[in-house]
Amino acid sequence: VSAKAALSSGDVPAALKFLDQAIEVMESVSPSDGTNSQATADKLDVYRTAIETAFRLYAGSPTEEHAAMLWRYLEGMKSRQWREMLATTGAAFLDRLPENEGARYRSLNMEAAQLLAKTAFLDLRGLVKEADEARNELQDVRSSLREIAGRHTVDAARRIPSLKDASEALHPDWAAANYYLSRTLSFAFVLEKGKSPRLVRLPLDYDSFFVYTLWMRTLPDAVEFQSVRSNEAVMAAGVTSPRLAEQLFDPVAKLLGEKKKLLVIPHDLLYTFPYETMSVEKGGKWRYLLDEGWTFAELPSAFLLDTTDSRERSGGKKRLVVMADPEYYPMLRKKLGADEARKVLLAGVDNPLVQQIREAFCKFMAPLRNARREGRYLVEQWKGFGDVRSLMGADASEKMLYDPETKVWEAHHVHIVCHGYDRNSIPDLQPGLALSPVDDNENDSFAQMGELAALRWRSELVVLSACDTGLGDLFIGDGMVGLNTVFLAGGAKGMLISRWRVPDESAPDFMKVLYARIVAGEPPVDALSSAKRELKKTYEEASHWAVFKYVGIPW
């Protein structure tokens, strides 16, 4: 309130001082109900106000100091999503922790809540010394909570990398664009190794971009982005593929010379948008950026540039684990009949919650026609390149995913072919992967975000060949908390995840080309671009070739 009052009177420095104080206070609040909490909404409001105020200051006086301030607010907002991930994953995360750690985490969480209430009470009574003591106790408790979480996830709270550190962490062949989008202001920091960071304002019509993206994703009787064209033929809200490139891409690309590898640190709608479907005119023809040789990767926050390469990776011969074609309930019902299938579904399941989830949601998991074919392709291609473990049918289960002997999370490469879901498709569960309920009476067969967060991933690449695995809880004006967050926070270097429903007919062919390139020695992100160009020769619609994106460190 004080910051906004200062802004209304034109006192920007005072407003920023108040905003810094507000951020310090808000960051000390850990929301109990995840990213839907009022605390999270308040933090977002504070950060957005700080970002747009700092940009105003930079625009009037474009100094390195003002650019660094703007960067700190922007990255503070984006890394905040990671600090609150455990609040979003909730009990599912705790249930996968070792018993002693889970009990300790719950106890500390309760103690933190009590200290927070105590601090507020003492502040209200004007007991400054006592309030400061309680606040110091609270910080110690939260430090202990972060220590437990840090044994399973990347600790995002340690530091925000400076502009210089982020630039120097980049590979020389790559540039990075850290975006901010809103109705009133859109801009991007453009970073390259060995060069001073640059800040470019984007001429984005946000409302039109919103309508265009929504239209492309929800057009009746069409798969997402099936209707996109490289030319001006398809328009929504006055927006076409070339016009979007002019607003979102061209101002960044003009700064990069001949470089054509771009690491996007997205914001807002960019989490759901396929960058390679933007287009430019060359030689009198409109061409997608994919066809122009551009390669894109995505990173949720720049702090990952500072942490990923330091993680311990699995050594020895490259190991691939393939989980494919889970045996779903409808397959059982067709084979055994409804009564017998239900008996199998609930056999040995003592947990009432597990029973409830299985009965409520397993019936909707239709068989995947080409999942086993995709899995077999990969197993054959990997032979001679490294060790491979195939888990198909009933073995494509939560039980095997968490099996301490198989240690899926320590494989160099993990490939999972199954149904994926987000809160739009199953609102009662966290975003996750639907696996086989057969021969697994300990789990509900839905590997939810929180459960996956408790695994210490050491993989170079995790491929989720399932629908909507790149989605999650998207907050307009903020970011995405979903499966990408979970695997990267757990320690995976990179992921291939889907922006929308994976076309069953083209996915096996796509993955066959992808893994042929990986086995031939191409980095996964380059293999992905190669596979997209190859698939585009057979399937022209972007719904097939633009469905997957690489998230993580691409070099």
N, C-alpha and C positions, 0 to 999 in steps of 0.2 A: 504494500500500500504506500509506504514511504517512497519507494523507488518510483512508482507511477506518479506520485505527487511531484517529485523532483523533475520527472520527464515533462510533465504538463507545464512546468515553469521554465523549461529549457535548460535545466542544470544537469547535463549529462554525466559529468564526473561524480556528482553526488548520487545520482541514480545508480551508477555502477557500484559505488561503495555500498549502498543499501542492498543491491542485488547480490553482491558477494556475501554479505551477512546472511541474506535469506537462503542462499545456496548452502552455506555452512550449516545453518539450522536444519534445512530440509534434508540434507544428506545424512543427518544424524538420526532420521526417522526411518525405521525399517518396516515397510508395510506388511501387515499380517495376512492380507488377502490378495497379495500379488499385484500385477500391473493394472488391475481394475480398481485399485484403491484410490481414495481421495488424495492420499499422500503422494502417490505417483502422478496424479493429475496436477497437483500443485507444483511438484518439481518440474514437470514439463512446462507449465506456464512460466515459472521463474526462469528456466533456461532459455525459452524462446524470447522472452522479454530481454534477457541479457544479450543474446546473440544479435538481435535486431538493433539494440541500443549500441552495442560495440561496433556493429557495421556502420552505423550512422557516424560514430566517432572516427572510424577509419576512413570513411568517405570524405570527411572534412579535413583529415590530416593523416594521409597514408604512410605512417611510420612503421618500422619493424615492431616497435612496442605495441602499437594498436593492433597490428596483424596477429601478434602472439596472443594478445588478450582475446581476440575473436576466436582464434583457434582453440584456446583453452576452454571457452564456453561451449563451442561446437563439439569438441571431443569429450568434454565433461558430460554433455547430454547423451552422446552415443555410448560411452562406456558405462553410464548409469544403468543402461538396460542390462548389462552383464552383472552389475552389483546386485540387481534385484531379481536375477534369474532364479535364485534358490527360493525366493518368496513365491515366485510363480509356480515352480515345480512342487513345492510344499511337501506333503507327507510322502508322496511317491519317492522323492529323493531319500528321505529319512529311512523309509522301509528297506532300501537297498544298502544302507550303510551297515557295517558290522554292529552288532547289538550294543556294545559298550559305547561306540561313537554316536550312534543314534540317540541313546539315552542321554549322553552328555550334551549333545546338540540341543535336544528338547529342553533340558534343564537350564542351559545357558540362555536359550531364547526366552524362557519364562522369567529368568532373572533380569534380562535386558528390559523386558516389558515393565517389570516392577520398578526398575531404576529410572526408566523414562518417566513413569507416572510420578515417582518421588521427586525427580528434578523439576517437573512442571509445578508440583505443589509448593516446593521450596521457593521457586522463582515467584510464584504468586504471593507468597507470604513475605517476600523481600529478604529472605535469608540467603544472602549472596554467598557467604563462605560455605555454608552447608550445601547449597545448590552446586557450587563448583566441585566440591568433594564427590557428590553423587554423580556429577557429569564425568569426572575422571574415572570413577568405578565403572560407569557405563561404557566408556571407551575401552577399558581393559577387557570387559566381558565381550564386547564386539570384536576385539582383536582375537580372542579365543575362538569365537564363532568362525571368523575368517580363516583361522589356522586349520580348523577341522574341514571346512569347505575346500580350502586350498589343497588338501591332500587328495581331493577328487576332481577339482576343477581349477582352471587357470584363475589366478587372483587378479581380477581386473581393477582392484581398488588401489593398487600400490602407487601408480603414477600415470599421468597423461604425458606421452612423449612430446617433446617440443617440436616445433616445425622443422628445425634443423635435424633433430634425431630421426624424425619420421622420413625426411628426405634421404638421409644417408643410409637408412635401412632398406631402401629400394634397390632392386637389381638394376644395373645400368641399361638393360634393354626395356625396362618398364617405366611408365609414368603412373601417377596416382591422381585421382580426382575425388576430393572429399566434398560431397554435395550438401547443400541446404536448400529446401524448397518450401515455399509458403505462398499464400495469396498476395502478400505485400512485398516479399523479398525472396529472390532466389540467387544463389551464387555458388561458386566452387573454388576451393583451394586446389591449385595444380602444382604437383610436386615431382621433381626429378632429382636423381642422385647427382651431386656436384653442382647444382644450380639453386639460385635463390627461389624460395617459394613465391608463387604468383597467385593473385586473387582476382577472379573475373566475375562480374555480375552477369546473370543470365536473363535474356529477354523472354522469360517463360510466362505464357498465359496459363496460370495454374488451373483455373476453373475448366478451361478447355481440355487441358491435359488429363484432368480428373475424369471428365466425361468420356474422352477418347479411350482411356484405359478401361473404364467401367464397361463401355460399349463393346470393346474387343474381348472382354472376359465374360460377358453375359449375353451375347447375341443369341437369340433363340435358334434352336436346331443347328448350332455350330459349336465346334470345339474352340477353346480359347485361342485367339489370334489367328484363327483360320482365315479370316477375311483381310488381313493386312496385305498391302501391296507396296512394292517399292516405288511406284509412281504416285501421281495425284488422283488416281481413279477412286480410291476409297477414302471418304472423308467423314469425320464425326466431330461436331461442334467446331467446325472450321479447321480441324487439325488433320494432317496427313503425315505419312511417314517422313517425307522430305522436310516438311515444316517443323516437325518435332526435332529433327536433326539440327536445323537452324537454331532452335531455341536451347537445346540441351547439350548438343555435342560439338557443333562447329566452333563456338567460342573457346572450348577446351582444346580441340584438335589443332587450331591455328597456332597454338603455343608450342606444339610438340615436334615440328619439323617432319622428318621422315619416320618417326617412331610410331608404331602401330600396335603396341601392347598397352592396354589401359586397365589399371586396377581401380575399380569403382568402390568408393566407400559411400554407400547409398543413404538416402534419407527419404522417409515418407513413401510415396508411390513407387519410387525406383526399386524398392524391394520386390515388386511384382512385375516389373517391366523388362522385356527382352531387348537389351541395347542393340543387338545385332540386326534387329528389324528396322532400325532407322536407315535412311538411305540418302545418297548424294548423287548428283548428276555428273557423269563423266563421259565425254565424247558424245554428247547428245542423248545419252541413255541414263536412266535411273538404275542405280545398283545398290543393293543392300550393303551395309558396312561389312557383313560377313564376306561377301563376294569381293570387297575391296581389300581383303587381307587383314582386317582388324581382329584382334583377339582380346576378349574381355574376361576379367575375373572380378570377384567381389569379395570384400572384407567388411564385416559389420562395424569395426572400429579400428582406428589406427593403432591403438595400444597393442593389438595382436602382432604388429610388425616388430614389437619389442620383446615378445615372449615366445613366439612359435619356434624359432630356430634353436632356442635353448632347451627345448624339451627332449628328453631322452627317447630315442626311437628303438624299435625292435632290431636286434642284430641278426646276423646269420643269413641263411638262404631266404629269398623272398617268398613269403607265404600268402596265399590267397584263400580266403574263406568265402564260399558261395552259399547263401541261403536262398532257396528259390522254390516257388510253387507250393506254398503251405497247403496242407490238407484242411480245407475249410468245412464248416458244418454243412452247407448245402451239398457238398460232394458226398458226405456221409449219408445224408438223408436220401439222396438219389440211389446210393449203393445199398443201404440197409433198411430204408423206410423211416418214417418220422419217429416212431416210438423207440426203435432200437438206436437211432442216431442220437436222440436225446439222452438215452442211458449212457452212451459213450461220452457225450459232452459233459455230463455231470458225474461220471464215475470217479469215486475217490475224492471228490471235491468237498471238503468240509467247511471251508470259509464261506459264510453266507454272502459276503460282498462279491467274491469271485463267482459264485453261482448266479447272482443277480446280473452281473455284467455279461457273463456268457449267454444267459437266456435272452437278455435284452438286445445284444448287438451282434453275436456270432452269425445269426440267421441272415444278416445283410451282406456277408462276405462271399460274393459270387466267385466261382473258379476263374482263374486267369488262363486264358487259352494258350498263350505262348510263353508262359513263365518258365516251364521246364526246358523248352527249346533254348531259351536265352541262357539258362544256367548251364546246360550241356555245352553250348558253344564256348563259354568261358572256361570251363573245366578242360576241354580239349586244347584250347589255345594256350593255357598256362603250363601244360605238361612240357617239360624240358626247360622251362624258364624258371620254375620254382616249385615249391610244395603247394599242394592244393587240397582243401578239405571241402567236400560237397555235402551239404545238409539240405535235403529236399523232402517234400511231402510232410509226414509227421515229424521229421527231424528239424524242419524249419519252424522252430518253436521258441518261446521264451526260455524254456528250460535249457535248451542248447545254447541260446544266446548268452545266458548267464553262467554256463557250465565252467567251473574252475579248471577243468582239465583241457577243454577245447580252447579257452581263452581267446574268444573271437576278437576282443578288444586289443589284443597284442599283435594281430596279424598285420603284415605290411599293407595288404589290400583287403578290403571287406566289400562284398557285393551282395545286396539284399534285394530280391525280387518278390514283391508282395503288394497287398493293398496298403496305401497310406491314407491318413485321414487328418483333418483339422477340426476345429471347434464348429465349423459350419456343417460338417457332415455328422459328427458325433459330439454334440455340445456338452455331454456329461463327462467326457474324458479329455485329458490333455492331448495335444497333438502327438501322433505316434505312428507305430507300425502294427498292422494286424497280422498276427502269426498263427500257426496251427494250434488248436486246442487239444488235439489228439495226443494221447500218451503224456500229458502234462497236467497233473492235478494240483500243482502248487501255484500256478499262475492263471491270470484271467485270459491270456493269449493276446493282450494288447500291450505292446511295449511302449509305455507312455513316456513323455518327455522327462519327467522327474526320475523315472527308473533308469533311463539311459544316462542321465546326468551323473549317476553314482558310479559309473564305470570309468576307469582311468584309461581312456583311449590312447593308443600309441601308434595308430595307423598313419601311413603316408597318404592313403586315399580311402575314403568310405563312399561307396556309390549306393544311393538309395533309388533303385529303379521302381518307384512306386508313385502313385498319384499325390500331388500337392505336398510333397515333402519339403519344398522350399517355402511353404506358407506356415502360418502359425497365428499368433496374436499380433495383428498389425494395427497400430494406433496411428490414425491420420495425424500428421504433424510430428510424429515421433519415429519409431522404428519397429522392427519385427523381432519377437521373441518366439523361437520355434526350434525345430530339430537341428537347424544349422548351428544355433547357439549352443545346444547341448553337446554335440560332437566336438565342435571346436573348443568349447570350454573344458571338455574332458581331455583334450590334448591332441586330437587328430589334426594333421597338417592341412588337409584339404578334403573337400567333399564335392560330389556331383549330386545335385538335388533338382527336383522338378518344380517348375513354376505353375503347372496346372496338371490336368489329367494326362497320364502317359498313354499315348496311342499304342494299344496292344499289338497291332499288326506291324508297326515299324520298329518298335523298341528292340527286338532281338537282332535285327539287321544293324541297327545303330550301334548296339553294344559290341557286336562282332567286329565292326570296323574300329571302334574305340580301342578295344583290347589288342587288336592286331598292331595298332600304332604304339600302344604302351609297351608291348612285348618287343617291338622293333627299336625301342629306346627313346621314343618321344616323351617329353614331360606330359603329365595328364592334361594340363590345360591346353597344350598345343594339339594333343591327340583328340580332345573334345572338338576343337575348331575344325580339324581335319575330318572328323566323323560327320559333323554338321554339313560341311560342303559336299561330302560324298553322298550323304543321305538325300540332300536337296536335289540331286540329279534324278532320283526316283520319286521322291515326295516333295512337290514344289511348295506345298502349304507350310507356313511357319509353325503351325500347330504341331508338326512332326519334328522339324529340325531345331526349333528354338526352345523346346520344352525344358532342356537341361541347362544348368549353369554351374560354373565352378565357383566354389566359395572357399576361401582360405588363402594361404601363401602359395602363389603360382610358380615360384622358381625353386 
